[in-house]
């Protein structure tokens, strides 16, 4: 399947109502680049492309013209089974990611089995000057290093990110809210000591309070830690 044929298939799956819904969620994306393909269809299509052996040509065509092609790219990468190849392709793709949705859809399954090797790449990504590369790095720490692989070094890495970018700070807040649910005692000092910016601090508390994994007692205490502008 050629890249032109892949694009034609995306347009065949177009749902204009869903497209209008998507545009409200990704305001920084050019509306003319959004086709409106639903996520389950993109996931299925990514697997079909790989079965046909068409994925490499598609992965090499960067930048893509359409948002939906970037989404499909993320889903194809998420299915790559070789860790070294996956890292190479992720590195090529990250500079072209320009929105939170594509960034957050990129979640290679092979990373889970290669956490030790993944860490060095996360350290590299989190030091990037590109918004969505940093967001991706924090997302990978949240996804793969908050359970049995947790170490106190990791929230320190996230707290050390200083940025004025909304989509980075939102991911930092999301990370700490999730960390409070999974590693409450270890990360609570970051909130008690107000290690984050005011906005990120309060957003992390807000998201933690919304979580069912946080006890009522913990929620009450977290509410008391909200801050006003310093």
N, C-alpha and C positions, 0 to 999 in steps of 0.2 A: 504494500500500500504506500503510495507516494505521499509527500507532504500536502500536495494539492488535494489529493483524495481524502486525506484526514480532515482537512479544513471543510471540504464539501460535506463530509459526514457530520461534522459539528453543526453545520447550518441545517442539515436535515433534522437534527434533534432540537432545534431552536424552540424555546418556549418564551414568547414575548412577555407574558405575564410574570414569569419567573425572572426574566431579565430586568423588568421594572423594579421588582423586589430587591434584586441584587444591587442595583445602582444606588439604592438608599444606604446600603451597608458598606459600600466602597466608594465614598464620595471623591476620593483623589484619583480615581481611574477614569480615563476618557470614555464617556458613554458609547462613542462610536466603535470602541474596541471590544465591547461586551456583546457576545452572541446570545447568551441565555440558555446554556446547556446545564441541565440538572446534575448534581453531584453523583448520584448513583449511576447515571448513564456514563459520566466521565470515568468513573472507576471501572465499570465493565468494559468500556472502550479501551482503556489503558491495558487491560489484560488481553484483549483481543489483538491489539497492536503487537504486544510481545509474543503472543502465540504465532503470529504471522512473521515474526522476525523483522518487523519494520521499525523497531524503536530507535535504533542507532541513528539512522538518517534524520528522524524527527528530533532527537535530542541534540543533534549537531546544528540544527537550524535555529540559531539565536542571533538577534532577538526575534521573538515571535510577533506577529502582527496583532493577535487577539488575546484578550484576557483569558478566554476559555482554553486557548492553546497553552498558556502558562499553567493553568490549572491541570490540564491533561499531562503536561510535562511533569508536574509535581507528583501526580499519581503513578506515572510510568516509573519515575525514579524510586518511588516508595516500594516498588516491586523488584528492584534490581537485587540479585542474590549475592553477588560478589562484592565484598566490603571495599576493596581497593578501587574497583571500577566505580562503585557508588560514590565514594568520596571524590573521585576525579570529576564525575558528572555534577555532583552537588556544587563543587567549587566553580565549575563553569557556569552553572545556572544562577547561583546566589546573586551576582552583580546585576542581574536582569530582573530580579523580583522587585516590584514597585508597589506592593499592597499587602496588607495584613492577611488577607484571605489565602493568597497563594503561599505566603510564608508559612502559615499555620497548617496548610494541607500537606506540606512537604514533611513526610514522616517515614523515612526508610525503615522497613522492618528488619533489615540486616543489622542495624545499629544495636539492637537489643542484645545480640549475641557477640558483639564486639565492643563492649563498653570501655574496656581498658584502652584500646586503640583509639576509640572515639574521643576520649578526653583531650588529647593533644590538639585535635582539630577544633574542639569547642573553645579551648583557650585561644586559639588563633582567631576564630570567628568573633568571639566576644570582644576582641581588641580592634575589630574593624572600624572604619569610619563610615561604613554603609549601614543605614538604619535597619534594613531587614535582615542583613547578615547578623547583626547584634541580636535582633529579636529572635532569629532562628536559634542562635547559640543558647540563649536563655531558655527557649522552649525545649531544647534538647536536654538541658540540665533538669528542667522540671519533669520531663517525661521519663527520663532514664536514671536519674540520680537522686530521687527523693524516697526511695524504698530501701531495699537491702543494700544498695550500692551507695547510700548516703554517706557523706563526709562533711564535717563542719567547714571544710575549705570551699564548698560549692556555694552556699549562701553568701559567703564572703566575696566570692567572685562577682555575684550578681549585685550585691550592695555597692561594690566598687565601680559599677557602671554609672557614669554621670552624663546626663544628656538632657537637652531641652525638647527632644522629640517625643511627641505624644505616644506613638506606637511602640517606642522602647519602654517608656515609663509605665504604660499600661501592662506590658508583659512582665516588667519587674514586679508590679503590684499583684499580678496573677500568680507569679512564681511564689511570692511570700504568702499569699492567701492559701495556696495549695500546700506550701511547706508547713504552715500553721496546722493544717488538717492532718499532715502526715508525720511531722517532726516538731510538734508543738514546743516542747521544752528547749530544743536546740535552737530554734529560730525566734522564740519569743523575745529574747534580749534585743534583737534588731528593732522591734517595735517599742519595747520599754525604753530603750536608749535613743529612740528617734534617729536611727541611722539613715533613714531614707528622707527624701525631700518631703515637704508637707503634703503635697498633692498625692504622691505615690504612697506615703505612709497611710493617709486616710482612705485611699482607694483600696489598699491591701486589707485594711480592717473591714471596710464595707463588704468586699468580696468574701472575706473569711466568715463574716457574720451571716452571709447568705448561704453558707455551706451547711449541709446536713451532717457533715463529719465533725463539726465543731460543737462541743457540748454547750448547753445553755449557760452554765457557769463560766465557761471560757468566753462565750460571746459577751456576757455582761462585763467581764473584766476588760475585754478588748474595746468595748464601747468607751470605757473610762480613759482609754489611752489615746483617743482622738485628739488631734491638736489643731490649734488655730495658727494663722500665719505667724512665723517667727521673724 
